[in-house]
C-alpha cells in the first residue's frame, strides 16, 4: 500500500470508528445541518476538509502513518466532555466534544509529522459544530440599540421597549433573523478559509479572520438601520415584505465581496512555495507494531460511550421518575380563579408534565406555572435556548430586564420585567435542581451532572410565579402579597413535583 493511500485510509477509518461510537450525536449534528438555515454550512465542512487534505498531498511525500499514544489523554478529555454534555443534556457541549474527539483522534492515529501539514484541514472540521445560538440574545440587543440610536441621529423620533420600537409611521422588531448570527457564522467560516488559501504569514491570516468577525456584525447593524429607514422614507411601501430579506442579503453580500476584494490586495498565494524537505527513509517507514499503537487510541475513543452505557444501565436498574405536579394549597383569602387577565405563559417545551393555575385574594391576581423535566432526553431538556420566559420573536410580550429576586428559602428567584402594550408583568422564576432553586443555566446544568454522577434520579423542575398590572409597582405588590402568604407552600409544591417515586 502506497503511503498516500495509507494516509487517506487511516483518515477514513478514524472517521468511521468515531461516528460508529458516537452515532447518536453525529446523527443529531447532521440533522441540524439539514434543517437549520443558520448551520447549513456544516454540510460543506467535510467535503471542504477532504479537498484541503487532498490539496496538500504533495506535502505528505516521504511521510507515513505513525500513531502517537500521547493523544490518548486529549481524546479521553474530549470524551469526558461529551459524557458531561450527555448527562447534563447540553447538546452543544456534546456536539463540540464530538468534533474534538474526531480532531484529536486524527492527530493521534496519523501522528504529529503527518498532522502538521494537515493541521488546517483537520481543524477546519470544528466549523461543523452547530453552535452559536447562544449569541442570539446579545446580538439582537446590540442590533436593536444601534438601530434605534442611528434612527434617532437621523432625526426620526423613536419609542423603544426592549427589542421592539415605534417610529411615526410603523412598528419594528428585531427578531432572530435580524441578529446577524447567520452572517457572522458564514463570514467566519468563509473568511478563515480565504485567509488560509490567500495568505502564508500568520499575522495576515489572523487579521483577516478578525475582519471576518467584525465586518459582518457592523454590516448587520447598518443593514437593520437601512431597512428601517427605507420603510420610513417610503411610508412602508418597500423593505417591509419579502424584499426586507432580499435587501438585507444583497447588502451583506456586497459588504463581504468588498472585504474579500480589499483583502486580495495583500494575498500571498501567488508567491513561490517552499516545499518541505522529505524525511529520511527511516522516518518514512511505517512504524512496526502499528496495530498495537492504534489499539489504545481506539479504546480511548470508545471509553466515553461505554461509560454512558454503564450510567444508563445503572439508572435502568433503579427506575424512578418524578411525581405528578400536586395542586397548590393556598392560604385564605387566596383562592383559585379562572382569571382571563393572566394570558401570559412561559415559553417552555419538552416537559413531562406542566401546570398553569391562577389565584386571587380579591384584589390581586397571581399565576403559577410549574413544568417537570424528569429523566431528560435529547429534545426534552430543561435548560435549552428555546426554553425561556419570552421568546425574542414573541408577537405579544417583550422582555425588558432581569434582576435578582427575593429569597425563596432555598435560593433566590430571578425577577424579570415584561410588558405588553399598556400591561406590565413581573415574573419570579427558577430551576429546581437537587433540592435547590437556582437561576443560572450553567449552575443548573452543573448540579444535574453532579446528581447523575452520584446516581441520583433526574427530577428537574421549572417554576414561575407572576402578576400582571398596569404598572410595575402594582405587579410587585401582588407578588409580595402572594409570597408572604404562600411562598412556603409554593416551594413545597415545586419540591413535591420533583420528588422521585418508584415505578
DOVEX-251339 format. One record per residue (C-alpha): x, y, z. Coordinates in nm, 3 decimals, always signed. Layout:
BEGIN
<u X; v Y; w Z>
...
//
This chain:
BEGIN
<u +0.000; v +0.000; w +0.000>
<u +0.143; v +0.336; w -0.101>
<u +0.199; v +0.592; w +0.178>
<u -0.064; v +0.826; w +0.032>
<u -0.329; v +0.553; w +0.021>
<u -0.229; v +0.455; w +0.374>
<u -0.282; v +0.811; w +0.498>
<u -0.627; v +0.856; w +0.350>
<u -0.730; v +0.505; w +0.451>
<u -0.634; v +0.590; w +0.809>
<u -0.839; v +0.911; w +0.792>
<u -1.144; v +0.722; w +0.664>
<u -1.103; v +0.452; w +0.932>
<u -1.088; v +0.712; w +1.211>
<u -1.398; v +0.886; w +1.078>
<u -1.595; v +0.560; w +1.063>
<u -1.478; v +0.446; w +1.409>
<u -1.567; v +0.777; w +1.577>
<u -1.907; v +0.805; w +1.408>
<u -1.987; v +0.443; w +1.497>
<u -1.932; v +0.503; w +1.870>
<u -2.093; v +0.848; w +1.876>
<u -2.360; v +0.773; w +1.618>
<u -2.647; v +0.935; w +1.809>
<u -2.462; v +1.264; w +1.847>
<u -2.334; v +1.254; w +1.488>
<u -2.690; v +1.197; w +1.369>
<u -2.810; v +1.499; w +1.573>
<u -2.541; v +1.718; w +1.417>
<u -2.620; v +1.609; w +1.061>
<u -2.994; v +1.662; w +1.115>
<u -2.924; v +2.018; w +1.234>
<u -2.722; v +2.079; w +0.918>
<u -3.016; v +1.968; w +0.704>
<u -3.297; v +2.155; w +0.882>
<u -3.129; v +2.476; w +1.003>
<u -3.057; v +2.771; w +0.776>
<u -2.808; v +2.901; w +1.032>
<u -2.594; v +2.585; w +1.027>
<u -2.649; v +2.462; w +0.672>
<u -2.283; v +2.541; w +0.604>
<u -2.200; v +2.228; w +0.805>
<u -2.291; v +2.019; w +0.500>
<u -1.986; v +2.164; w +0.325>
<u -1.736; v +2.119; w +0.608>
<u -1.646; v +1.753; w +0.545>
<u -1.611; v +1.793; w +0.164>
<u -1.401; v +2.110; w +0.204>
<u -1.182; v +1.947; w +0.468>
<u -1.130; v +1.646; w +0.242>
<u -1.045; v +1.870; w -0.052>
<u -0.796; v +2.067; w +0.158>
<u -0.629; v +1.741; w +0.270>
<u -0.604; v +1.621; w -0.091>
<u -0.473; v +1.963; w -0.197>
<u -0.183; v +1.917; w +0.048>
<u -0.097; v +1.567; w -0.070>
<u +0.239; v +1.682; w -0.213>
<u +0.344; v +1.788; w +0.138>
<u +0.288; v +1.428; w +0.255>
<u +0.569; v +1.291; w +0.040>
<u +0.804; v +1.077; w +0.245>
<u +0.564; v +1.060; w +0.542>
<u +0.371; v +0.762; w +0.675>
<u +0.122; v +0.689; w +0.948>
<u +0.294; v +0.678; w +1.289>
<u +0.036; v +0.682; w +1.571>
<u +0.110; v +0.898; w +1.874>
<u -0.001; v +0.745; w +2.204>
<u +0.021; v +1.077; w +2.388>
<u -0.305; v +1.176; w +2.214>
<u -0.489; v +0.922; w +2.428>
<u -0.509; v +1.190; w +2.701>
<u -0.680; v +1.465; w +2.498>
<u -0.911; v +1.205; w +2.340>
<u -1.017; v +1.091; w +2.688>
<u -1.061; v +1.455; w +2.796>
<u -1.281; v +1.533; w +2.494>
<u -1.474; v +1.212; w +2.554>
<u -1.531; v +1.313; w +2.916>
<u -1.664; v +1.649; w +2.793>
<u -1.903; v +1.460; w +2.566>
<u -2.013; v +1.244; w +2.858>
<u -2.085; v +1.553; w +3.070>
<u -2.281; v +1.704; w +2.781>
<u -2.491; v +1.390; w +2.751>
<u -2.552; v +1.362; w +3.125>
<u -2.649; v +1.729; w +3.150>
<u -2.850; v +1.716; w +2.825>
<u -2.643; v +2.003; w +2.681>
<u -2.646; v +1.927; w +2.311>
<u -2.399; v +2.200; w +2.216>
<u -2.136; v +2.061; w +2.458>
<u -2.184; v +1.707; w +2.326>
<u -2.161; v +1.828; w +1.966>
<u -1.844; v +2.029; w +2.028>
<u -1.686; v +1.744; w +2.225>
<u -1.755; v +1.503; w +1.938>
<u -1.571; v +1.735; w +1.699>
<u -1.270; v +1.748; w +1.932>
<u -1.274; v +1.369; w +1.972>
<u -1.252; v +1.344; w +1.592>
<u -0.976; v +1.606; w +1.566>
<u -0.763; v +1.451; w +1.843>
<u -0.821; v +1.103; w +1.705>
<u -0.698; v +1.203; w +1.359>
<u -0.387; v +1.359; w +1.509>
<u -0.327; v +1.055; w +1.727>
<u -0.365; v +0.796; w +1.452>
<u -0.176; v +0.990; w +1.184>
<u +0.099; v +1.110; w +1.416>
<u +0.240; v +1.458; w +1.459>
<u +0.456; v +1.451; w +1.146>
<u +0.154; v +1.386; w +0.925>
<u -0.081; v +1.605; w +1.127>
<u +0.140; v +1.912; w +1.082>
<u +0.084; v +1.957; w +0.704>
<u -0.280; v +1.854; w +0.754>
<u -0.338; v +2.080; w +1.055>
<u -0.576; v +2.323; w +0.885>
<u -0.790; v +2.057; w +0.709>
<u -0.823; v +1.874; w +1.041>
<u -0.904; v +2.184; w +1.247>
<u -1.147; v +2.303; w +0.979>
<u -1.375; v +2.020; w +1.096>
<u -1.457; v +2.231; w +1.403>
<u -1.667; v +2.458; w +1.180>
<u -1.912; v +2.170; w +1.157>
<u -2.017; v +2.218; w +1.520>
<u -2.368; v +2.372; w +1.517>
<u -2.301; v +2.624; w +1.789>
<u -2.365; v +2.995; w +1.809>
<u -2.732; v +3.031; w +1.901>
<u -2.627; v +3.146; w +2.248>
<u -2.520; v +3.470; w +2.078>
<u -2.875; v +3.542; w +1.959>
<u -2.999; v +3.746; w +2.260>
<u -2.681; v +3.952; w +2.287>
<u -2.658; v +4.029; w +1.915>
<u -3.029; v +4.109; w +1.896>
<u -2.992; v +4.355; w +2.183>
<u -2.692; v +4.527; w +2.021>
<u -2.868; v +4.538; w +1.684>
<u -3.174; v +4.700; w +1.841>
<u -2.966; v +4.955; w +2.035>
<u -2.760; v +5.052; w +1.730>
<u -3.065; v +5.076; w +1.502>
<u -3.260; v +5.293; w +1.746>
<u -2.961; v +5.521; w +1.807>
<u -2.891; v +5.557; w +1.434>
<u -3.255; v +5.628; w +1.352>
<u -3.266; v +5.896; w +1.623>
<u -2.948; v +6.052; w +1.487>
<u -3.125; v +6.067; w +1.151>
<u -3.390; v +6.293; w +1.308>
<u -3.666; v +6.031; w +1.339>
<u -3.839; v +6.008; w +1.680>
<u -3.832; v +5.657; w +1.827>
<u -4.001; v +5.493; w +2.123>
<u -3.815; v +5.177; w +2.228>
<u -3.927; v +4.894; w +2.452>
<u -3.674; v +4.612; w +2.454>
<u -3.638; v +4.466; w +2.104>
<u -3.947; v +4.650; w +1.982>
<u -3.958; v +5.014; w +1.878>
<u -4.206; v +5.250; w +1.720>
<u -4.145; v +5.530; w +1.469>
<u -4.412; v +5.774; w +1.341>
<u -4.534; v +5.551; w +1.059>
<u -4.469; v +5.197; w +1.180>
<u -4.368; v +4.942; w +1.439>
<u -4.044; v +4.743; w +1.411>
<u -3.896; v +4.447; w +1.597>
<u -3.554; v +4.289; w +1.600>
<u -3.621; v +3.916; w +1.555>
<u -3.378; v +3.623; w +1.537>
<u -3.321; v +3.667; w +1.163>
<u -3.207; v +4.025; w +1.234>
<u -2.948; v +3.924; w +1.494>
<u -2.672; v +3.873; w +1.238>
<u -2.567; v +3.535; w +1.378>
<u -2.609; v +3.372; w +1.037>
<u -2.396; v +3.641; w +0.875>
<u -2.130; v +3.606; w +1.144>
<u -2.103; v +3.226; w +1.126>
<u -2.097; v +3.221; w +0.745>
<u -1.844; v +3.504; w +0.728>
<u -1.617; v +3.344; w +0.987>
<u -1.600; v +3.009; w +0.807>
<u -1.555; v +3.156; w +0.460>
<u -1.315; v +3.424; w +0.587>
<u -1.098; v +3.167; w +0.766>
<u -1.084; v +2.951; w +0.453>
<u -0.997; v +3.255; w +0.241>
<u -0.723; v +3.360; w +0.483>
<u -0.569; v +3.012; w +0.475>
<u -0.572; v +2.991; w +0.096>
<u -0.465; v +3.351; w +0.027>
<u -0.203; v +3.424; w +0.293>
<u +0.101; v +3.248; w +0.433>
<u +0.202; v +3.474; w +0.721>
<u +0.019; v +3.410; w +1.047>
<u -0.023; v +3.783; w +1.108>
<u -0.214; v +3.843; w +0.785>
<u -0.429; v +3.536; w +0.839>
<u -0.527; v +3.645; w +1.190>
<u -0.600; v +4.000; w +1.079>
<u -0.831; v +3.881; w +0.802>
<u -1.011; v +3.640; w +1.037>
<u -1.060; v +3.928; w +1.282>
<u -1.205; v +4.136; w +0.997>
<u -1.436; v +3.843; w +0.909>
<u -1.574; v +3.865; w +1.264>
<u -1.607; v +4.244; w +1.297>
<u -1.727; v +4.333; w +0.947>
<u -2.046; v +4.118; w +0.941>
<u -2.151; v +4.247; w +1.284>
<u -2.119; v +4.611; w +1.177>
<u -2.271; v +4.529; w +0.837>
<u -2.573; v +4.374; w +1.007>
<u -2.624; v +4.686; w +1.218>
<u -2.610; v +4.904; w +0.907>
<u -2.844; v +4.663; w +0.727>
<u -3.104; v +4.689; w +1.005>
<u -3.078; v +5.069; w +1.004>
<u -3.108; v +5.078; w +0.626>
<u -3.420; v +4.858; w +0.630>
<u -3.594; v +5.078; w +0.889>
<u -3.506; v +5.399; w +0.706>
<u -3.622; v +5.257; w +0.371>
<u -3.953; v +5.168; w +0.530>
<u -3.984; v +5.508; w +0.693>
<u -3.894; v +5.714; w +0.386>
<u -4.120; v +5.508; w +0.156>
<u -4.407; v +5.511; w +0.405>
<u -4.371; v +5.132; w +0.439>
<u -4.405; v +5.064; w +0.067>
<u -4.064; v +4.895; w +0.043>
<u -3.842; v +4.690; w +0.276>
<u -4.139; v +4.559; w +0.477>
<u -4.214; v +4.230; w +0.297>
<u -4.007; v +3.970; w +0.116>
<u -3.784; v +4.249; w -0.015>
<u -3.686; v +4.308; w +0.351>
<u -3.474; v +3.990; w +0.341>
<u -3.367; v +4.049; w -0.019>
<u -3.223; v +4.392; w +0.056>
<u -3.054; v +4.258; w +0.368>
<u -2.876; v +3.970; w +0.195>
<u -2.787; v +4.189; w -0.104>
<u -2.627; v +4.447; w +0.124>
<u -2.444; v +4.178; w +0.320>
<u -2.319; v +4.014; w +0.001>
<u -2.181; v +4.342; w -0.129>
<u -2.001; v +4.406; w +0.201>
<u -1.841; v +4.058; w +0.206>
<u -1.732; v +4.086; w -0.159>
<u -1.571; v +4.421; w -0.079>
<u -1.395; v +4.266; w +0.220>
<u -1.250; v +3.990; w +0.002>
<u -1.157; v +4.240; w -0.270>
<u -0.969; v +4.459; w -0.024>
<u -0.806; v +4.155; w +0.138>
<u -0.693; v +4.036; w -0.203>
<u -0.457; v +4.334; w -0.231>
<u -0.223; v +4.161; w +0.015>
<u -0.266; v +3.799; w -0.099>
<u +0.041; v +3.577; w -0.088>
<u -0.083; v +3.260; w -0.255>
<u +0.082; v +3.353; w -0.585>
<u +0.428; v +3.366; w -0.428>
<u +0.657; v +3.064; w -0.477>
<u +0.605; v +2.794; w -0.216>
<u +0.893; v +2.644; w -0.023>
<u +0.838; v +2.269; w -0.028>
<u +0.905; v +2.088; w +0.296>
<u +1.213; v +1.868; w +0.289>
<u +1.116; v +1.499; w +0.270>
<u +1.211; v +1.293; w +0.569>
<u +1.470; v +1.021; w +0.565>
<u +1.378; v +0.669; w +0.467>
<u +1.387; v +0.571; w +0.831>
<u +1.120; v +0.825; w +0.911>
<u +0.925; v +0.737; w +0.601>
<u +0.896; v +0.375; w +0.701>
<u +0.576; v +0.286; w +0.877>
<u +0.630; v +0.211; w +1.243>
<u +0.634; v -0.151; w +1.350>
<u +0.356; v -0.272; w +1.572>
<u +0.108; v -0.033; w +1.413>
<u -0.198; v -0.220; w +1.546>
<u -0.061; v -0.224; w +1.899>
<u -0.010; v +0.153; w +1.885>
<u -0.355; v +0.222; w +1.738>
<u -0.540; v -0.002; w +1.986>
<u -0.507; v +0.235; w +2.288>
<u -0.633; v +0.521; w +2.072>
<u -0.931; v +0.314; w +1.957>
<u -1.013; v +0.222; w +2.317>
<u -0.984; v +0.586; w +2.426>
<u -1.237; v +0.683; w +2.159>
<u -1.481; v +0.420; w +2.287>
<u -1.432; v +0.494; w +2.658>
<u -1.691; v +0.773; w +2.695>
<u -1.976; v +0.595; w +2.511>
<u -1.909; v +0.283; w +2.719>
<u -1.919; v +0.492; w +3.039>
<u -2.252; v +0.644; w +2.934>
<u -2.397; v +0.299; w +2.871>
<u -2.291; v +0.196; w +3.221>
<u -2.461; v +0.502; w +3.375>
<u -2.777; v +0.438; w +3.174>
<u -2.771; v +0.070; w +3.276>
<u -2.743; v +0.173; w +3.642>
<u -3.041; v +0.404; w +3.605>
<u -3.245; v +0.127; w +3.444>
<u -3.178; v -0.089; w +3.750>
<u -3.329; v +0.189; w +3.964>
<u -3.625; v +0.310; w +3.757>
<u -3.752; v +0.631; w +3.908>
<u -3.950; v +0.920; w +3.771>
<u -4.096; v +1.240; w +3.903>
<u -4.421; v +1.256; w +4.094>
<u -4.722; v +1.428; w +3.938>
<u -4.747; v +1.802; w +3.997>
<u -4.967; v +1.847; w +4.307>
<u -5.220; v +2.124; w +4.348>
<u -5.106; v +2.427; w +4.543>
<u -5.284; v +2.469; w +4.875>
<u -5.312; v +2.844; w +4.923>
<u -5.389; v +3.032; w +5.242>
<u -5.712; v +3.234; w +5.273>
<u -5.810; v +3.481; w +5.141>
<u -5.629; v +3.343; w +4.838>
<u -5.841; v +3.113; w +4.619>
<u -5.803; v +2.960; w +4.275>
<u -5.962; v +3.151; w +3.988>
<u -6.001; v +3.128; w +3.614>
<u -5.886; v +3.486; w +3.559>
<u -5.864; v +3.569; w +3.190>
<u -5.624; v +3.850; w +3.271>
<u -5.324; v +3.618; w +3.308>
<u -5.281; v +3.542; w +2.939>
<u -4.901; v +3.516; w +2.970>
<u -4.734; v +3.174; w +2.984>
<u -4.359; v +3.094; w +2.987>
<u -4.234; v +2.963; w +2.655>
<u -4.119; v +2.620; w +2.771>
<u -4.139; v +2.295; w +2.577>
<u -4.028; v +1.933; w +2.603>
<u -4.162; v +1.890; w +2.957>
<u -4.302; v +1.567; w +3.100>
<u -4.590; v +1.749; w +3.261>
<u -4.684; v +2.111; w +3.328>
<u -4.940; v +2.302; w +3.528>
<u -5.072; v +2.659; w +3.500>
<u -5.308; v +2.792; w +3.769>
<u -5.427; v +3.136; w +3.873>
<u -5.504; v +3.268; w +4.220>
<u -5.668; v +3.581; w +4.364>
<u -5.722; v +3.740; w +4.702>
<u -5.997; v +3.964; w +4.573>
<u -5.752; v +4.244; w +4.490>
<u -5.453; v +4.083; w +4.319>
<u -5.426; v +3.810; w +4.057>
<u -5.119; v +3.584; w +4.057>
<u -5.034; v +3.294; w +3.824>
<u -4.819; v +2.990; w +3.899>
<u -4.656; v +2.775; w +3.632>
<u -4.466; v +2.452; w +3.700>
<u -4.307; v +2.219; w +3.442>
<u -4.149; v +1.884; w +3.526>
<u -3.848; v +1.760; w +3.326>
<u -3.784; v +1.420; w +3.481>
<u -3.531; v +1.194; w +3.307>
<u -3.433; v +1.446; w +3.042>
<u -3.362; v +1.321; w +2.691>
<u -3.246; v +1.498; w +2.372>
<u -3.523; v +1.734; w +2.271>
<u -3.669; v +1.731; w +2.623>
<u -3.409; v +1.934; w +2.811>
<u -3.498; v +2.182; w +3.083>
<u -3.217; v +2.429; w +3.008>
<u -3.201; v +2.499; w +2.636>
<u -3.208; v +2.803; w +2.411>
<u -3.575; v +2.758; w +2.321>
<u -3.688; v +2.740; w +2.685>
<u -3.727; v +3.096; w +2.806>
<u -3.988; v +3.320; w +2.962>
<u -4.035; v +3.522; w +2.643>
<u -3.902; v +3.424; w +2.301>
<u -3.714; v +3.701; w +2.119>
<u -3.975; v +3.699; w +1.839>
<u -4.281; v +3.682; w +2.067>
<u -4.552; v +3.889; w +1.895>
<u -4.715; v +3.997; w +2.222>
<u -4.479; v +4.017; w +2.520>
<u -4.146; v +4.200; w +2.543>
<u -3.876; v +4.118; w +2.796>
<u -3.748; v +4.441; w +2.947>
<u -3.484; v +4.345; w +3.205>
<u -3.378; v +4.091; w +3.466>
<u -3.259; v +4.127; w +3.825>
<u -3.208; v +3.924; w +4.138>
<u -3.539; v +3.843; w +4.304>
<u -3.633; v +3.768; w +4.667>
<u -3.505; v +3.474; w +4.869>
<u -3.738; v +3.174; w +4.849>
<u -3.576; v +2.991; w +5.141>
<u -3.395; v +2.750; w +4.907>
<u -3.236; v +3.006; w +4.676>
<u -3.322; v +3.338; w +4.514>
<u -3.575; v +3.382; w +4.238>
<u -3.491; v +3.555; w +3.910>
<u -3.708; v +3.868; w +3.872>
<u -3.796; v +3.956; w +3.512>
<u -3.999; v +4.255; w +3.394>
<u -4.207; v +4.202; w +3.080>
<u -4.464; v +4.416; w +2.904>
<u -4.749; v +4.400; w +2.655>
<u -4.877; v +4.732; w +2.522>
<u -5.017; v +4.905; w +2.835>
<u -4.987; v +4.592; w +3.053>
<u -4.683; v +4.517; w +3.272>
<u -4.591; v +4.193; w +3.445>
<u -4.329; v +4.090; w +3.700>
<u -4.215; v +3.727; w +3.688>
<u -4.020; v +3.534; w +3.952>
<u -3.873; v +3.214; w +3.809>
<u -3.610; v +2.950; w +3.874>
<u -3.490; v +2.593; w +3.822>
<u -3.537; v +2.336; w +4.099>
<u -3.235; v +2.104; w +4.083>
<u -3.142; v +1.857; w +4.357>
<u -3.331; v +2.045; w +4.627>
<u -3.205; v +2.391; w +4.529>
<u -3.364; v +2.682; w +4.349>
<u -3.111; v +2.825; w +4.102>
<u -3.138; v +3.081; w +3.823>
<u -2.807; v +3.025; w +3.640>
<u -2.825; v +2.796; w +3.336>
<u -2.466; v +2.684; w +3.397>
<u -2.520; v +2.609; w +3.765>
<u -2.837; v +2.416; w +3.683>
<u -2.651; v +2.200; w +3.432>
<u -2.361; v +2.151; w +3.674>
<u -2.592; v +2.035; w +3.952>
<u -2.768; v +1.799; w +3.713>
<u -2.440; v +1.637; w +3.606>
<u -2.325; v +1.607; w +3.967>
<u -2.650; v +1.442; w +4.066>
<u -2.641; v +1.190; w +3.781>
<u -2.277; v +1.101; w +3.852>
<u -2.379; v +1.038; w +4.214>
<u -2.658; v +0.808; w +4.096>
<u -2.946; v +1.043; w +4.183>
<u -3.252; v +1.048; w +3.957>
<u -3.312; v +1.347; w +3.733>
<u -3.627; v +1.517; w +3.861>
<u -3.562; v +1.873; w +3.744>
<u -3.848; v +2.124; w +3.762>
<u -3.905; v +2.477; w +3.636>
<u -4.120; v +2.710; w +3.842>
<u -4.252; v +3.061; w +3.779>
<u -4.495; v +3.293; w +3.956>
<u -4.607; v +3.627; w +3.816>
<u -4.857; v +3.909; w +3.838>
<u -4.987; v +4.142; w +3.567>
<u -5.090; v +4.503; w +3.628>
<u -5.096; v +4.847; w +3.469>
<u -4.756; v +4.929; w +3.620>
<u -4.459; v +4.759; w +3.786>
<u -4.548; v +4.879; w +4.135>
<u -4.887; v +4.708; w +4.136>
<u -4.743; v +4.387; w +3.989>
<u -4.468; v +4.384; w +4.254>
<u -4.721; v +4.442; w +4.533>
<u -4.930; v +4.148; w +4.412>
<u -4.630; v +3.914; w +4.409>
<u -4.515; v +4.028; w +4.752>
<u -4.859; v +3.967; w +4.897>
<u -4.876; v +3.619; w +4.743>
<u -4.522; v +3.536; w +4.853>
<u -4.583; v +3.634; w +5.214>
<u -4.892; v +3.416; w +5.236>
<u -4.800; v +3.121; w +5.013>
<u -4.424; v +3.134; w +4.949>
<u -4.350; v +2.827; w +5.161>
<u -4.642; v +2.633; w +5.013>
<u -4.524; v +2.717; w +4.659>
<u -4.176; v +2.589; w +4.734>
<u -4.325; v +2.271; w +4.882>
<u -4.532; v +2.224; w +4.568>
<u -4.223; v +2.251; w +4.346>
<u -4.030; v +2.012; w +4.570>
<u -4.318; v +1.764; w +4.565>
<u -4.326; v +1.778; w +4.184>
<u -3.956; v +1.688; w +4.186>
<u -3.983; v +1.411; w +4.444>
<u -3.896; v +1.074; w +4.281>
<u -4.132; v +0.780; w +4.308>
<u -4.055; v +0.415; w +4.234>
<u -4.212; v +0.275; w +3.920>
//
